[in-house]
Amino acid sequence: MPDDSVSSFAAGTHEVTVSYSGDADHASSEGALRQSVGPGATGVTVSSTASPSFYGEPTELRATVRRGGPGDVPTGRVVFRLGADPLCPVADLDEGTATCDLTAKLDPGPHLIEVDFEGSGGYADSSGAIVQQVAPARTSTDVSVDPAAVPFGQESWLRADVTALAPASGPPHGSVQFYIDGEAVGDPVALSDGTAATLPICTLMNPLCSLLPGVHQVEAEFSAASPRYAASRGASPTRVTDAQTTTTLSSAAGETAPYGTPVSFTARIAAPLGTGGAVGGVEFSVDGKLLGDVVPLRSGEASSEPVTLPPGKHDVSARYEGSSGFLGSSASLAQRIGSPRPGEPGDGSAGVRPGTGPAATGPRAGLRSSHARVDRWGQARVEVACKGSAGSRCEGRLAVRGARLLAHRRYSVAAGRTGTVAIELNGGGRRLLSRRAVVKTRFSLISEAGTRRQPLTLRSARAPAVTIAAAPHLTARGGSLRLGLRCDAARTERCHTSLLLATGGKRLGRWQRPLPSGKAAIRLQLPRQALARLHRRGRVALRVAAVSELPVGRHSVERQRVVVWER
């Protein structure tokens, strides 16, 4: 019996007729049947060029449609969708495959993407799916200061450049918070064109940023406006140098003074705008000899005591020694004294004579002790004893000198008594004591009775500092955090401390606490952000920083990471 077969039928219903032609012994005949053929089974597989991928990274999905058995490559259209929304236009299969570009279409997080094959040409429809994981684009923050070194009081600019790191692309959006020496400067600055943010510092309009001379750490923290970009932080040092000054010198008597006329000199110290004016003292000299002691500046000016000079030309100079934030400068002039009239005494042999009359007599002052202790603020107390007749007083000014003027102040003590005078070291004196624990100086008591100089030894006090007690796990109850601290200071001193609390690169709060010497326990109220994270996760990692104020405008920072558990 013959066996005729058909290799394939198209999908649908087919009428099949069989005819027999007959032979010599048999008559011809014919038969028929109805054959139904269903569509061919298919399957869809989906793959990604990058999973997980970063936001903005070029990413492509590829859908491949295959038959369940051997046969032709299916043709038709596929749809890529995220939920009910299409991700790409409907795509026609090309040799059984279709693609969809996902670049910058998905926010960070997991996404279930489904692909539907519509079926055609005898092929059944089918579906496939893939979970595409997208991570926030990594960013980089670069900080620069222009100029890198700036004189005290002059304008400087901060700049933060934020870029997306490869393989991500596209400009980040958000804001930048600047920090100088760990302290936030102003409000966050929005990125301009997605690449940079700028902020002026050390200007009269922004006194918060008037930095003292020295090296300062500038940091910038980028916070993205959306979860598509990760936060980042950059840092760069900047140096503030001492400001230049200019000294001008003038004579109250003019270029030429009559013989016998007391002459005084005035020095004016000009400093750049924005510094607030120079501070410190001026040293006057005539013909190479010092004219009294250093004269402190007042509103940028200092005047010498009147002196009587012999006839002739005299070289007068004024030297500003500088101070914290200001460089020294000097100036000079020629002072001419006319000749005496006939019969008037004076041949110039007396030299420089302070005042116009004989040396004054009266009570004299002196130090009771040649040692003084300087506290952490650069202040010291000295005892001045006054000897003289009843009812009189020792009055004048005192000066402490090393290689340069370290401190000056006026004093007034009644005769027969001892008074305590508080002196405050200038910037140069505080810097000197920060490097050396003991400094030997000269102490000058200047009054109408003359100048009396005595040796004085200054000893620096140990600066109080705070350390965080070891506590790897702390417990938060009722939204408050109990923290153990130790204040390393003398019994009569206190630690002036700022506590900074941060998590996830963001500062949550700041508290200022004066602490007594020894161990102390404080309780801080956790901010809402920390409490919300604590309730969601059961624990939260915090960073606690204790910043202690030290002499010469410096700080001591103690940092520790703690984990708070909710129980």
Secondary structure as UniProt FT lines:
FT   STRAND          12..20
FT   STRAND          29..37
FT   STRAND          42..48
FT   STRAND          53..54
FT   TURN            55..56
FT   STRAND          60..67
FT   STRAND          77..82
FT   TURN            83..84
FT   STRAND          85..86
FT   STRAND          91..92
FT   TURN            95..96
FT   STRAND          97..101
FT   TURN            103..105
FT   STRAND          109..117
FT   TURN            121..122
FT   STRAND          126..135
FT   STRAND          139..146
FT   STRAND          149..151
FT   TURN            152..153
FT   STRAND          156..164
FT   TURN            166..167
FT   STRAND          174..180
FT   TURN            181..182
FT   STRAND          183..190
FT   TURN            193..195
FT   STRAND          196..201
FT   TURN            204..205
FT   HELIX           207..209
FT   STRAND          214..224
FT   TURN            227..228
FT   STRAND          232..241
FT   STRAND          246..251
FT   TURN            252..253
FT   STRAND          256..257
FT   TURN            259..260
FT   STRAND          265..270
FT   TURN            273..274
FT   STRAND          281..286
FT   TURN            287..288
FT   STRAND          289..290
FT   STRAND          295..296
FT   TURN            299..300
FT   STRAND          301..303
FT   STRAND          307..308
FT   STRAND          312..320
FT   TURN            324..325
FT   STRAND          329..337
FT   TURN            342..343
FT   TURN            349..350
FT   STRAND          353..354
FT   STRAND          364..367
FT   STRAND          371..374
FT   TURN            376..377
FT   STRAND          379..387
FT   TURN            390..391
FT   STRAND          393..401
FT   STRAND          405..414
FT   TURN            415..416
FT   STRAND          418..424
FT   HELIX           427..435
FT   STRAND          438..447
FT   TURN            448..449
FT   STRAND          450..460
FT   STRAND          465..468
FT   STRAND          473..477
FT   TURN            478..479
FT   STRAND          480..488
FT   TURN            491..492
FT   STRAND          494..503
FT   TURN            504..505
FT   STRAND          506..516
FT   STRAND          518..525
FT   HELIX           528..537
FT   STRAND          539..549
FT   HELIX           551..553
FT   STRAND          555..565
//
